[in-house]
């Protein structure tokens, strides 16, 4: 029913907590965990292999011997993980983050199964440093999410995404932006509605080697500005004219 896609690079200190939060999900359906390690140098692959031996029916490792991102900027989501995914739905979580609720997948999948007009759903997320949880992420109440919302707000951290695999993936947009989750949100919200659960069900870990770190809010704004013209090229100018008039950030 669900393919959990996890990207790892030098996450040895964190990946065990992430994998524990995946395999301990309480569901009434089957799911797989696809873990891509891009030739980590800190021993992450050994931790992943140990979990694969312990949970052979769930954890499916993809261990690179040479770093694909540094060699030819191959995004692991579109080149390695998504092509291998077998689930009706795909869930994302990076190797240094983790899920905080054992029924996270069940809540989101049951919603999407019941509401076919929705293409994607997110949820609130704790965020903070390694030893300290800080503020909540995004909105404080359940909300329907639109494409305009996605451009105007930092909606749904990567660890909160669950979406329909059948709707495809914005390969070109991901390759142009070198970002995975942001183009996915836009792509899915072009094809259906989104829903945001106010309940926090994951933890976004901010640390020295995290992608956004302390500058996440600024990076979100810059990503919106940089992605907008690429979005127009990918989906057509006519389909986005109304969108631009409602954006808080204009290019």
C-alpha positions in Angstrom: 0.0 0.0 0.0 2.8 2.5 0.9 6.4 2.9 -0.2 8.4 4.9 2.3 11.3 6.6 0.5 14.3 7.7 2.6 17.4 9.5 1.4 20.5 9.1 3.5 24.0 10.7 3.4 26.2 10.6 6.5 23.3 10.1 8.9 24.9 7.4 11.0 23.9 9.2 14.3 20.3 9.6 13.2 19.3 6.9 10.8 18.5 4.3 13.4 15.9 6.5 15.0 14.4 7.1 11.6 14.2 3.4 10.7 12.7 2.5 14.0 10.0 5.1 13.5 9.2 3.5 10.1 9.2 -0.2 10.9 7.2 0.4 14.1 4.3 1.9 12.2 1.0 0.2 13.3 -1.1 -0.4 10.1 -3.6 -2.7 8.7 -1.8 -2.7 5.3 1.6 -3.7 4.1 4.4 -1.1 3.4 8.0 -1.1 2.3 10.9 1.1 3.3 13.3 2.0 0.5 16.5 3.5 1.8 19.0 5.1 -0.5 22.5 5.7 0.9 24.6 7.8 -1.4 28.0 6.4 -0.5 28.1 7.7 3.0 31.6 7.8 4.6 30.5 7.6 8.3 29.1 4.1 8.4 25.5 4.8 7.7 25.3 1.9 5.2 26.3 -0.6 8.0 23.4 0.6 10.1 21.0 0.4 7.2 22.2 -3.1 6.3 21.6 -4.2 9.9 18.0 -3.1 9.7 17.6 -4.8 6.4 18.7 -8.1 7.9 16.4 -7.6 10.9 13.4 -6.6 8.8 14.0 -8.2 5.4 10.3 -8.0 4.3 10.2 -4.2 5.0 13.6 -2.5 4.7 15.0 -2.5 1.1 18.5 -0.9 1.0 20.0 0.8 -2.1 23.6 1.3 -1.2 25.8 3.3 -3.6 29.6 2.7 -3.7 30.1 6.0 -5.5 28.3 9.2 -4.6 25.8 9.8 -7.4 24.9 13.4 -6.4 28.5 14.6 -6.5 29.3 12.7 -9.7 26.4 13.7 -11.9 23.8 15.4 -9.6 21.5 12.4 -9.9 18.6 13.1 -7.5 18.0 9.8 -5.7 14.2 10.3 -5.5 13.6 10.3 -9.2 16.5 8.1 -10.3 16.6 5.5 -7.6 13.7 5.5 -5.2 10.6 6.4 -7.1 11.3 3.9 -10.0 11.5 1.1 -7.4 8.4 2.1 -5.4 5.6 -0.4 -5.6 3.1 1.2 -3.2 -0.2 2.9 -4.1 1.1 5.8 -2.0 4.5 7.2 -1.4 5.7 8.7 2.0 8.9 10.6 2.4 11.3 11.1 5.3 15.0 11.9 5.2 17.5 9.9 7.2 18.2 12.5 9.8 14.5 13.1 10.6 11.9 10.7 12.1 8.2 10.1 12.7 6.8 10.6 16.2 3.5 8.8 15.9 3.0 5.0 15.3 -0.3 5.6 13.5 1.1 8.3 11.2 0.8 6.2 8.0 -2.6 4.8 9.0 -4.1 8.3 9.5 -2.8 9.7 6.2 -3.6 6.6 4.0 -7.1 6.2 5.4 -7.8 9.8 4.6 -6.5 9.5 1.0 -8.4 6.2 0.6 -11.6 7.9 1.7 -11.2 11.1 -0.2 -10.0 10.4 -3.8 -10.2 14.1 -4.8 -7.1 14.7 -2.6 -3.7 14.0 -4.2 -1.5 14.7 -1.2 -1.6 15.2 2.5 0.8 16.8 5.0 0.9 17.2 8.8 2.4 19.4 11.4 6.0 18.7 12.4 8.1 19.4 15.4 11.4 21.0 14.5 14.5 21.8 16.5 18.1 20.9 17.3 19.4 17.5 18.1 18.6 17.6 21.8 15.9 20.2 22.0 12.5 20.2 20.4 11.3 23.7 19.6 8.3 25.2 17.9 5.7 23.5 15.7 5.8 23.7 11.9 3.2 25.5 9.7 -0.5 25.9 10.7 -2.2 25.2 14.0 -5.5 23.7 12.6 -6.5 21.2 10.0 -6.7 22.9 6.6 -7.4 22.2 3.0 -4.3 23.2 1.0 -4.2 24.8 -2.4 -1.4 25.5 -4.9 -1.5 29.1 -3.9 -1.0 28.1 -0.3 2.0 26.1 -1.2 3.7 29.1 -2.8 2.7 31.4 0.0 3.5 29.2 3.1 6.1 26.6 4.1 3.5 23.9 3.9 4.3 20.4 5.0 7.9 19.4 5.8 9.4 16.6 3.8 8.8 14.1 6.6 5.0 14.7 6.5 4.3 14.0 2.8 2.1 11.2 1.6 0.9 11.3 -2.0 -0.6 9.1 -4.8 2.1 7.4 -6.9 -0.3 7.0 -9.9 -0.1 10.8 -10.5 3.5 10.6 -11.5 6.5 12.8 -10.6 7.8 16.2 -11.9 11.1 14.8 -13.0 12.1 17.8 -15.1 11.2 20.3 -12.4 13.1 18.3 -9.7 16.2 18.2 -11.9 16.1 21.9 -12.7 15.7 22.9 -9.1 17.8 20.2 -7.4 15.0 19.9 -4.8 12.8 17.0 -4.3 9.8 17.7 -2.0 9.0 21.2 -3.2 8.3 20.4 -6.9 6.4 17.3 -5.7 4.0 19.5 -3.7 3.4 21.7 -6.7 2.9 18.8 -9.0 0.4 17.0 -6.8 -1.5 20.2 -6.1 -1.9 20.8 -9.8 -3.6 17.4 -10.0 -5.8 17.4 -6.9 -6.4 18.9 -3.5 -4.1 18.8 -0.5 -4.9 18.4 3.2 -3.0 19.4 6.2 -3.3 17.7 9.6 -2.6 20.0 12.5 -1.4 17.0 14.6 2.4 16.9 14.7 3.6 13.5 13.6 7.2 13.9 12.7 10.4 15.7 13.8 12.6 17.8 11.5 16.0 17.7 13.0 18.1 20.9 12.6 21.8 20.3 12.9 25.1 21.4 11.4 24.9 19.3 8.2 21.1 19.5 7.6 20.1 20.9 4.2 18.4 24.1 5.4 19.6 24.3 9.0 18.8 27.6 10.8 18.2 29.4 7.5 15.2 27.3 6.6 12.7 30.2 6.5 14.9 32.3 4.3 15.6 29.3 2.1 11.9 28.6 1.7 11.3 32.2 0.4 14.2 32.0 -2.0 13.0 28.6 -3.2 9.6 30.1 -4.0 11.1 32.9 -6.0 13.5 30.6 -7.9 11.0 27.9 -8.6 8.2 30.1 -10.0 9.6 30.7 -13.5 10.6 27.1 -13.7 7.0 26.1 -12.7 5.6 28.3 -15.5 7.9 26.6 -18.0 6.8 23.2 -16.9 3.1 23.7 -16.5 2.4 26.5 -19.0 2.0 30.2 -18.6 -1.7 30.3 -19.1 -2.4 27.9 -16.2 -0.4 30.1 -13.8 -1.6 33.6 -14.6 -4.2 33.6 -11.9 -1.8 32.0 -9.5 0.7 34.8 -9.8 -1.9 37.5 -9.0 -2.6 35.8 -5.6 1.0 35.2 -4.6 2.6 37.1 -1.8 6.0 36.7 -3.4 6.2 37.9 -6.9 9.1 37.5 -9.4 
